[in-house]
């Protein structure tokens, strides 16, 4: 039967060669494999489903991403790959919105304790900095509830007019350059 929703939450790079090492040291084959699994794969899946007419009109597709506007220590090739995924999201929205009525969005999640995250060297340090800098704070385990709720919203009819976007669910981290420990007006 045709689909109303689809969640794309596939990401992979070789953790030994593409995380925690300089970009130029990663073998090209590993980079290409990462791009295919984590970004191009979305196009492959969507193309197959569209050709087979497996989407209902106004179906919603959500892809999971992580902030690609900044460089993060040890995140290596996943940063540029997530940037590509976000660009693909915009193009799919433009190409399949008018013709097929499909909606495409990304959820840019704050860091979460997952099997994939355990491969990123220093991941817990990133989580601590994230929690300190986020106006609402951030918990590596509890944050997944906020991420899931936002994905459900984007997959639902309540977001019918929303497409082509990247929606940050990160405790406000992306909105703040840095936090001061003391309020300067108190000094």
C-alpha positions in Angstrom: 0.0 0.0 0.0 1.2 3.6 -0.6 3.1 5.4 2.1 2.1 8.6 4.0 5.4 9.0 5.8 9.0 7.9 5.6 11.9 8.5 8.0 15.4 8.3 6.6 17.8 7.7 9.5 20.7 5.9 7.9 24.3 7.2 8.3 27.6 5.5 8.1 31.3 6.2 7.6 34.2 3.9 8.5 34.9 5.1 12.0 38.6 4.1 11.8 39.3 6.1 8.6 36.7 8.9 8.5 36.2 10.0 12.2 38.8 11.5 14.4 41.3 11.8 11.5 42.1 14.7 9.1 39.9 14.7 6.0 42.8 14.3 3.7 43.8 11.0 5.3 40.5 9.2 4.6 40.7 6.9 1.6 38.5 8.1 -1.2 36.6 4.8 -1.3 35.6 5.3 2.3 34.4 8.8 1.6 32.3 7.7 -1.3 30.8 4.8 0.7 29.9 7.3 3.4 28.3 9.7 0.9 26.3 6.9 -0.6 25.0 5.4 2.6 24.3 8.7 4.4 23.1 11.1 1.7 22.8 9.6 -1.8 20.9 6.6 -0.4 18.0 8.9 0.3 17.8 9.8 -3.4 18.0 6.1 -4.3 15.2 5.1 -2.0 13.0 8.0 -3.0 13.6 7.4 -6.7 12.5 3.8 -6.4 9.4 4.6 -4.4 8.4 7.4 -6.7 8.9 5.3 -9.9 6.8 2.5 -8.2 4.1 5.1 -7.2 4.4 4.1 -3.6 3.7 7.6 -2.1 0.2 9.0 -1.3 -0.2 12.7 -2.3 1.1 15.0 0.4 3.3 12.3 1.9 6.1 13.5 4.2 9.7 12.4 4.3 12.0 13.3 7.2 15.7 12.7 7.2 17.9 12.9 10.3 20.9 15.2 10.2 23.3 16.9 12.6 24.4 20.5 12.4 26.4 20.9 9.2 26.9 24.7 9.5 29.8 24.2 11.9 32.8 21.9 12.0 32.9 19.6 15.1 36.0 18.0 16.5 36.4 14.3 15.4 33.2 14.4 13.3 35.4 14.1 10.2 33.6 13.3 6.9 30.1 13.1 8.5 29.9 16.9 8.6 30.3 17.4 4.9 28.1 14.4 4.2 25.3 15.7 6.4 25.6 19.0 4.5 25.0 17.1 1.3 22.0 15.3 2.8 20.5 18.7 3.7 21.1 20.0 0.1 19.5 16.8 -1.3 16.5 17.5 1.0 16.0 20.9 -0.5 16.3 19.6 -4.1 13.8 16.7 -3.5 11.4 19.2 -2.0 11.7 21.4 -5.1 11.5 18.6 -7.6 8.8 16.4 -6.1 6.7 19.0 -4.2 4.9 20.4 -7.3 4.7 17.2 -9.3 3.9 14.6 -6.6 2.9 16.7 -3.6 5.6 15.3 -1.4 7.2 17.1 1.5 10.8 16.8 2.6 12.4 18.0 5.8 15.4 17.3 7.9 15.6 17.2 11.7 18.9 18.4 12.9 19.2 16.7 16.3 21.4 17.7 19.2 23.9 14.9 20.1 22.3 11.7 21.4 23.8 8.6 23.0 23.5 6.1 20.1 25.6 3.3 18.7 26.8 5.6 15.9 27.8 8.3 18.4 29.9 5.9 20.4 32.2 5.7 17.4 33.0 9.5 17.5 36.1 10.1 19.6 35.4 12.6 22.5 31.6 12.4 22.0 30.8 12.8 25.7 32.9 16.0 25.8 30.8 17.4 22.9 27.7 16.5 24.9 29.0 18.4 27.9 29.8 21.5 25.9 26.4 21.3 24.2 24.5 21.1 27.5 26.5 24.2 28.9 25.9 26.3 25.8 22.3 25.4 25.0 19.8 27.9 26.5 17.5 25.0 27.5 20.3 22.6 28.3 20.7 19.3 26.6 20.7 15.7 27.9 22.3 13.1 25.6 19.6 10.5 26.5 16.5 12.6 27.2 17.0 14.8 24.1 15.8 12.0 21.9 12.2 12.5 23.1 12.3 16.1 21.8 13.8 14.9 18.5 11.2 12.2 18.1 8.3 14.6 18.8 9.6 17.0 16.2 9.9 14.3 13.6 6.4 13.2 14.3 5.2 16.8 13.8 7.0 17.0 10.5 5.6 13.6 9.4 2.1 14.6 10.3 -0.5 16.7 8.5 0.0 19.4 11.1 3.1 20.4 9.1 1.4 20.4 5.8 2.8 23.8 4.7 6.4 22.9 5.7 8.9 21.6 3.2 12.6 21.9 2.3 13.7 22.9 5.7 16.2 21.8 8.4 14.6 22.0 11.8 16.9 22.3 14.8 16.0 20.3 17.8 19.0 20.9 20.0 18.0 22.9 23.1 18.8 26.1 21.3 22.5 25.4 20.7 22.4 26.7 17.2 21.0 30.1 18.3 23.8 31.1 20.7 27.4 32.1 19.8 28.6 31.5 23.4 27.4 31.8 27.0 29.1 34.0 29.7 29.6 32.4 33.0 28.8 35.7 34.8 26.4 38.4 33.7 28.7 41.4 32.8 26.1 43.9 34.2 26.7 42.4 37.7 30.4 43.2 37.7 
